[in-house]
């Protein structure tokens, strides 16, 4: 698997393959709740209907990393994509510079938490 394939939006079939392989689906392990500044970024549900949420997509990518024993460069890209998608969601849904700025700061903070503590989730 190369980095481009890893970062692709999963098809429903690919998502279900991971469920069938034993993945329980997104569980909120992206060092976050399902909301950031009131903006939904994830939901702990294995359904494909929620695959585009940043936290769900991040959990899916960590599943790929564990299953295929991918290198730490893949993990770093998953974390960056999580941060960028959270910022995108916040920027589209929040109004005002202050609230948006706080939300973006929180996205960066969660990114740093993932970088510091996400290694065990990537390997286990």
C-alpha positions in Angstrom: 0.0 0.0 0.0 1.4 3.4 -0.9 0.6 6.7 0.8 -1.9 7.8 -1.9 -3.9 4.7 -1.5 -3.7 5.0 2.3 -5.1 8.5 2.1 -7.9 7.8 -0.3 -11.5 8.1 0.9 -12.5 4.5 1.5 -15.3 2.9 -0.6 -18.1 1.2 1.3 -16.6 -2.1 0.3 -13.2 -1.2 1.6 -14.7 0.1 4.9 -16.7 -3.2 5.3 -13.5 -5.2 4.6 -11.9 -3.7 7.7 -15.1 -4.4 9.8 -15.1 -8.0 8.5 -11.4 -8.3 9.4 -12.2 -7.6 13.0 -12.2 -3.9 13.3 -15.0 -2.7 15.6 -15.2 0.6 13.8 -14.5 4.1 15.0 -14.4 4.2 18.8 -13.4 7.8 19.6 -9.8 6.9 20.1 -8.6 9.9 18.1 -7.9 11.6 21.4 -11.2 13.4 21.1 -14.9 13.6 21.7 -17.3 13.5 18.9 -17.5 17.3 18.8 -15.1 20.2 18.6 -16.5 23.6 19.5 -20.0 22.1 18.9 -19.0 20.9 15.4 -19.4 17.1 14.9 -16.1 15.5 13.9 -16.9 11.9 14.6 -19.4 9.3 15.9 -18.5 6.0 17.5 -20.5 3.9 15.0 -19.2 1.4 12.5 -21.6 2.5 9.8 -20.2 3.7 6.5 -22.7 6.6 6.6 -20.3 8.3 9.0 -17.0 7.6 7.2 -16.3 11.1 6.2 -16.1 12.6 9.7 -12.5 13.4 10.5 -12.3 11.3 13.6 -13.9 8.3 11.9 -11.6 8.5 9.0 -8.6 8.8 11.3 -9.6 5.7 13.2 -10.0 3.9 9.9 -6.5 4.9 8.8 -5.1 3.7 12.1 -6.8 0.4 11.5 -5.0 0.2 8.2 -1.7 1.0 9.8 -2.1 -1.7 12.4 -3.4 -4.3 9.9 -0.7 -3.8 7.3 2.0 -2.8 9.8 2.6 0.5 8.0 5.5 2.8 8.8 5.4 5.8 11.1 5.3 8.1 8.0 1.8 6.8 7.3 0.8 7.5 10.9 2.1 11.1 10.6 0.1 11.6 7.4 -3.1 10.2 9.1 -2.6 12.7 11.9 -2.0 15.6 9.6 -5.1 14.7 7.6 -7.1 14.5 10.8 -6.0 18.0 11.8 -6.6 19.5 8.4 -10.1 17.9 8.1 -11.0 19.1 11.6 -9.9 22.7 10.6 -11.9 22.4 7.4 -15.1 21.3 9.3 -14.6 24.0 11.9 -14.0 26.8 9.4 -17.1 25.8 7.4 -19.4 25.6 10.4 -18.3 28.2 12.9 -19.0 31.9 12.5 -16.7 34.6 13.8 -12.9 35.0 14.0 -12.7 34.3 17.8 -14.7 31.0 17.8 -13.1 29.8 14.6 -9.7 30.7 16.0 -10.3 28.8 19.2 -11.6 25.8 17.2 -8.5 25.8 15.0 -6.3 26.0 18.0 -8.1 23.0 19.5 -7.5 21.1 16.2 -3.8 21.8 16.5 -3.7 20.8 20.2 -5.4 17.5 19.4 -2.9 16.9 16.6 0.0 17.4 19.0 -1.7 15.0 21.5 -2.0 12.4 18.7 1.6 12.8 17.8 2.7 12.4 21.4 0.4 9.5 22.4 -1.0 7.9 19.3 1.9 5.5 18.7 0.6 2.8 20.9 -2.8 2.8 19.1 -0.9 2.6 15.8 1.0 -0.4 16.8 -1.5 -2.4 19.0 
